[in-house]
Amino acid sequence: MSRLLVATSVLFGLLGLHSVEARRDCSGTTEGKLSYGDLRNALQGCEVVIGNLNLGQLDTVSGNDSYDFLNSIREVTGYVSITSSQVVTIPLRSLVVIRGEALNPQGYSLF
């Protein structure tokens, strides 16, 4: 291993940074209602949504189920649409970028 690579790795470690890590990309969701299970299967562990994130008609869930699997999403390349949902909180705590490469029919990237 070259000295530069070792030095860079040590520096990143001291700063609490990591070298390039694998991220999980997933396809966007379509408009309309998805079942809780389908939404969870499509987005669990997803960090970058390629396309649009449509969270429409979310129902409350019971037992140990929650929408916490949405917390891993950091970026959406299209738009984010949250409509007609029955839940109090939609946990998108890690979402920092909505690129808006595609806009919703009204011309917004967040709706």
C-alpha positions in Angstrom: 0.0 0.0 0.0 1.4 3.4 -0.9 2.4 5.8 1.8 -0.1 8.4 0.5 -3.0 6.0 0.8 -2.0 5.0 4.3 -1.6 8.6 5.4 -5.0 9.5 3.9 -6.6 6.5 5.7 -5.1 7.5 9.0 -6.1 11.2 8.5 -9.7 10.2 7.6 -9.8 7.9 10.7 -8.6 10.7 13.0 -11.2 13.1 11.6 -13.9 10.5 11.9 -14.4 10.3 8.2 -14.5 7.2 6.1 -13.2 6.6 2.7 -15.7 5.9 -0.1 -18.4 3.7 1.3 -20.9 1.7 -0.6 -24.3 3.3 -0.6 -27.5 1.6 -1.4 -29.5 3.1 -4.2 -33.1 2.2 -4.9 -35.7 3.0 -7.4 -38.3 5.7 -6.7 -41.9 5.0 -5.7 -44.9 5.6 -8.0 -47.9 7.7 -7.2 -50.7 6.0 -5.4 -50.9 3.9 -2.4 -48.3 1.2 -1.7 -48.9 -1.3 1.1 -46.7 -0.9 4.2 -44.9 -4.1 3.3 -44.2 -3.1 -0.3 -43.0 0.3 0.8 -40.7 -1.2 3.5 -39.3 -3.8 1.1 -38.6 -1.1 -1.5 -37.0 1.5 0.8 -35.5 -0.3 3.8 -31.8 0.5 3.9 -32.0 2.8 1.0 -29.8 5.9 1.1 -30.4 7.4 -2.4 -33.7 7.2 -4.1 -33.2 7.3 -7.9 -36.4 9.0 -9.0 -39.3 10.3 -7.0 -40.3 9.5 -3.4 -44.1 9.4 -3.3 -45.4 8.8 0.3 -49.1 9.0 -0.3 -51.9 7.6 1.9 -49.7 6.3 4.6 -51.8 4.6 7.2 -50.9 4.2 10.9 -49.2 0.9 11.7 -49.6 -1.3 14.7 -47.4 -3.4 16.9 -43.7 -3.1 16.3 -44.1 -1.8 12.8 -43.1 1.8 12.1 -41.9 4.0 9.3 -38.4 4.3 10.8 -36.9 2.5 7.8 -37.3 5.9 6.0 -34.5 7.3 8.2 -31.8 5.9 6.0 -32.8 8.0 3.0 -30.3 10.8 2.5 -31.0 11.9 -1.0 -33.8 11.9 -3.6 -32.9 12.7 -7.2 -36.5 13.6 -8.2 -39.2 15.1 -6.1 -40.7 14.2 -2.7 -44.5 14.1 -2.4 -46.3 13.5 1.0 -50.0 13.5 0.6 -53.1 12.2 2.4 -51.2 10.5 5.2 -52.7 9.4 8.5 -49.4 9.2 10.4 -48.3 11.9 12.8 -44.6 11.7 11.9 -42.8 10.6 8.7 -39.2 10.0 9.8 -37.0 11.4 7.1 -34.4 12.6 9.6 -31.4 11.9 7.3 -32.8 13.5 4.1 -30.5 16.3 3.2 -30.8 16.6 -0.6 -33.8 16.8 -2.9 -32.2 17.2 -6.3 -35.4 18.0 -8.2 -34.2 16.5 -11.5 -37.9 15.7 -12.1 -40.6 18.0 -10.6 -44.1 17.0 -9.7 -47.0 18.1 -12.1 -47.3 21.4 -10.2 -43.6 22.1 -10.8 -42.3 21.5 -7.2 -39.6 19.3 -5.8 -41.3 19.0 -2.4 -45.0 18.7 -2.2 
